[in-house]
Structure formats: structure tokens, C-alpha cells
Amino acid sequence: MKMRYSLIFFIFLITNFYFSQNKTEIYVIGNIHDSVPNYHPAILFGILEKIKPDITLHEVDSKGMKEYETNNTSKENEITATNLYLKKHPGTLRFPFDFEGRNQYRKDKGMVPTDNLSVKLIDSLYKAKQLSSAETKLYENFLNTTKELMKIAELSPENFNNKTTDKISEKRQNAQYSGLIKITDQRPEFANRYVTKPNGEKISYRDGFKLMSGFWDLRNQTMAKNIYHIAEKYPHKKIVVLTGFLHRYYLLKELHKLNNKKYVIKEFYD
């Protein structure tokens, strides 16, 4: 009887060890999309070669993925590097994970181009010294965190793929979508300027910017769920998520929330 219990305990340990060693691994790699001296396709290819992913996920929707894969002239880091990796490892799967219909959705709702127009208007008011002291502080917080991230983006990829930079990215995005909205909500200039949506309706800068602020949350939460569903569909695989590094903090936060202990999240340099 004692030997039987020992055998059962041994099998239990072996089973737990097997499943702990065969969990899905997710690597969220924050990218600079365009090739630059400190981050170009060869560097990303080297990272992929180190990880040896079974699946790469791209920050595009299904339509964008088709265009992505058929555009032979693209020099973007993610598609160029994964094309090289796929050529060497033809069994690798490649999927989109972005909010479906992202670009058209933003245009139809009037978020585009009101978001950029709103920031340009804030900037012009700032330069003309027409913002209040509180509004100036909000805008300068946005500018300063943006500059801080731009300097980090000139370094090696480990520098824009860590917890410290994730916190700065979160601060910057909050400065944009929670901070600048206080300016657009308060000042009449943003209620009195309009763009025309594809359906012919007009939308104010104020309303368009507010929609874009909300879409930042919706988009990232949707992307994280899409990553989660792919991880569920393809268990015990190595999955590399390729995203702009401003999204990284949000995706990691959501993936930790969604985790059902079936996957582990790793850094490419560990």
C-alpha cells in the first residue's frame, strides 16, 4: 500500500513537471515599426532566432495581414524580419491580432482625423501662450514624456522592452488620453471646429478626440483578448507578439488579468 501511494505521488510529480515545462510561452516585443540604425530587421530576426517561436502575431487586422504578406516593398521591421524567419522556418504560423477593421472604424466614427487635429490645435494654443497654467502643465507633461520615450527609442531594444519604460509609456498615454482630453473638454475651440465623417455627418474635434481616447482602451483590451484566444487555440507553443512599444504595457497588463495559468509571459532577453 505504501509503495502504491509512493508511485501515485511520483506520477503526480512527473505530470506536474511535464505541464509546467510545456506551458504556452508568450513574448510581447515592443517594436519601432520603421527601420532605424539601432533597430532594424536584422536585429529583430536575431531575437526571433533566439526565441524560436512557433507563432508570430502582428499588430494588423485580417485585411492588413493580407496586404502585409503580399507587399514585397515593405521595409517595416516586423514583416521583413518575420519573412526572413518564415523562410528559414516554414512551419511557423503568422496571424493578425489587432482590432478588426481598425482604420475604417476610426474614420467612420470620426476619431480620424480629429485626434491629430486636436493635438495640433492644442500645440498652436500652447505656442501662442493662450493655454491656462493648468492646461499648459497638462500639455507639457505630454510633451516631456514623449521626448523621454523618443530618447529611449534611440537605444537597443532591451531599453524599450522593460518595466521601467512600460511605466513611462503608460504615463505618456495617460497624458494624452486622460490629460489632453481635459483641455479639449474645457475649451470652446474644440467644440466649434468640425470634420466631416464618411457618412456626411459632422463631428467636433472635442467629440472625436473623446472617442479616440475611449478607443485606446477598447483597442488594447481587444488585442489582448485576441492574443489570449490564439494562445488557447494553440497550447504549448512559443508565441511572439510584435507590437508598437507604446502598446506593450497595456497588453501585458491585460494578459496577466486573462491568464488562466496556462501560459507564461517572458522577455526575449531572459
N, C-alpha and C positions, 0 to 999 in steps of 0.2 A: 504493500500500500504506500509506504514511504517512497519507494522507488518510482511508483506511478505518479505521485504528486511532483516529485523532482523532475520527471520527464515532461509533465504538463507545464511546469514553471519554465523549463528550458525552452520548450516550443514557444511559449508566450514571449519570452525574451527575444528569441530569434525573429519572431513575427514582427514585434515592435521595432526591432533594429532594422529589418528589411524595409518596412514602410517609412521609418524615419529617414532612411537613406535614399528613398525613392519618391520623396515629395516633389511636387512641381516646384521649379525654381523660376522666380520672376526677377528680371533685372530691368529696372527703369533707368534708361540712359537719357539724360538731358542733353540735347544737341543744340548746336548752332547750325541752322539749316544750310547756309551758304558756305562754300569752301573758303577758308581763310588760312593764313600761314600756320597758326597754332592749332587749327582743327580742320582737317581735310579728309577726303575719303580713305586715304591710306591709313590714317590714324584710327578711324572707326573700323576699318576692315581688320586691323590688328587686334582691336578689342573683341570683335566678333570671333576671330580665330582663337583667342584665349578662352572665351566662354564656350564656344561650340554650341550655339543654340539650335534647337530643333525647329523653332518658330520665331519669326521676326514680325513685330506688329508696327504698323506705320500710322502716323497722325494724318490720315486722309479717310474719306468715306469710300464706299464701293466704287462710285464713279471716278473719284480721284485716283483710286488704286489702279484702275484700268489705264487711265491716262499716264499715271506714274510709271507703269510697267512697259508701256509702248513708246514712251518718249525717249528716244535714243540720244537726244541732245541735252538732256537734263544733267546739270553738274552738281545738283544738291548732294550733300554728304550722305544722307540716309539711303537714297535709291542707288547711288553709284556704288557705295560700299556693299550693300546687300546684293547687288547684281554680281559683284566680284565674288562674294561669299557663295551665292547660289550656283555660280559657275563651277566653283570648287566642290561644293556640297549640294548636288542637285536634288537631294531628297528633302531639303529644307522647305518648310511651309512659310508662306508670307500672306498676311491678312491686314486689312484696314481695321482701325478701332475708333475712328472719330465719330462724332455726331452725324448721323446720316442726313445728307442734303444741307450741310453746314452753311456753305456760301450762299446758296439761293435762299435759305431760311432767313439769314441775316438781312439780305436785300429785301425780301418780301415784307419783313416786319419793320423795315426802316432803320434798323440798327446801323446799317452801312448805307450811306457814308456819314451819318450823323455823329458817330463816335469820334472819328478823326476830325471832323469839322468842329465839334465841341472843344476838343483839346486845343486845336489851332486858335479858336476864339479865346479860350482861357489864356493862352500864351500871349496873344495880342493885347489883351487887357492887362496882363502882368507887365509886359514891356512898356505899356503906356502908363503904368502905375495907377491903374484905375481899380485894382482889387483892394478890398479892405485888408487890414493887417491879418485877420483870421484867415481870409481867403488866400492871401499871399503865403502864409505859413503852410497851408494845405498843398498849394501848388509847388512850393519849394521842397517840401517833403517828397513829393512825386519826382521832381527833377533830380534831387540828390540821390535817392535810392536807385533811380535809373542809371545815373552816372556811375554809381558804385558797382552795379552789375555789369556795366559796359567794360569797366576795368578788369573785373574778374573774368569776363568772356575773352580777354586777350591772353589768358593763361592756359595751361594744359587742362584737359577735360576733367581731371580729378578735382580741379578747383571749382568747377561749376556743377559738380555732382557730389555734394556732401551736405550734411545737415546745416552747416553754417550758412552756405549760400541759399539753401532751401528757405531758411528763415528770412533772408534778405529778399528773396523772390516773393515770398508771401507778404512781406511788408510793402513791397513795391506795388503788387497787385491790389492790396487793400488801399494803398494810397490813391490808386487810380479809380477803382470801382466803389470804394466806400468814402474816400476823401473828396475826389473831384466832383462827385455827384452832389455834395453839399453846396458847391459853387453853382452848378447847373440848375439845382432846385431853387436857389435863392434869387438868382439874378434874372431880370426881365429879358435880357438879350437872348437868352436860350429858349424862352417861351415865344419870342417874336420872330425867330428865324426858322425857316422850314425847308424841307426837301420833299420831293415827290416820290412816292413809292411806285413800284412797277404797276400796281393796280390803279394808279392815278390819284390816290388819296394823298393828302399832305400830312406830314408828321413834323413836330417841332424838334429842334435839337435836344431840348430838355427831355422829351418823351423817348426819343431814340436812344439817347445816352443811358437813360434809366433801364430801357430794355436790354441794352448791351451789358450793363452791369449785372443784371439778373442772369443773362445768358452765360456769363463766365462761370457761374456756379453750375447751371444746368449742363453745360457742355462738359466740364470736367467730371461731374458726377456720372454722366452718361458714358464717357470714355472709360472710367474706372469699371463700371458695370460691364462694358463690352470686353474689357481685358479679363475680368472675372469669369465671364461666360466662356471665353475661349480656354481659360485655364481649366474650367470644369469639363469642357468637351475633350480636351487633350491632356489627361492627367499624366503625371510622372515625366513631364517634358521640361526642357530648358526654354524659357520664353524671354526674348529680349524685346522690350518696349522702347521704341525710338520716338521721342517727343521733344518739342522745344523745351529748353531747361526751365522756362518760367512755369510750365505746367507740372514739373516734377513734384514739387511739394504737395500739390493738391492730389495728384494721382496716388502718391504714396500714402497720404492720409486716408483716402477713401479705400485703398486696397487693404490697409490694416483693419479698417472697420469691417470690410466684407469678408475677411479671411475666416474660413471655417476650419483652420488648422490643416488644410490640405496643401498649402503652398508656403514656401519661404521666400522672403524678399531679400535679395543680395545686391551688393555693389560689385561692379565689374573689376575693381582693383583689389578686392579682398582675396 
